[in-house]
Amino acid sequence: MSNSFDEHPPERVDDLMIREEEADHDQSSSRTASSVREMASRIPESLSAIGRDISRTIERAISAKDDYVVAVKVSHNAQEKLDQLVHGGVFRSRAEAAAFLIDEGIKVQTALFERVEQKLSEIERLRAELRGIVNTQQGNVSD
């Protein structure tokens, strides 16, 4: 038993192709097909550019000996301010903007960090004193 479907196999149509009879009837389809082809032709170039950007970023990260990466959770407001600096062209990334603001905050809080440093020195002196007491007590016990 034969049917008309068996006699004429379906024509394979590429998604980017428009049949001539369709293109003749609709100029807009022709322009659409042309636009799609043009966009598709740019994909390899775009992918290549993305690859170059990733490579440059990795190279900068590896070569940045004095830079340290720190994951930081920020408020919505802080995120918006970082984005403003990036969109304004002041910095290339949020990370650069955040690093700048951290450095500036440390400069402004110099007195705080001097006090923290004094307290840390005092804590280390007290620890050394406690170690000395423990060592002295151990020496008396073993005699």
Summary of the structure (lengths in Angstrom):
residues: 143
radius of gyration: 34.0
end to end distance: 110.6
largest distance: 110.6
contacts: 249
relative contact order: 0.03
helix: 75%
strand: 0%
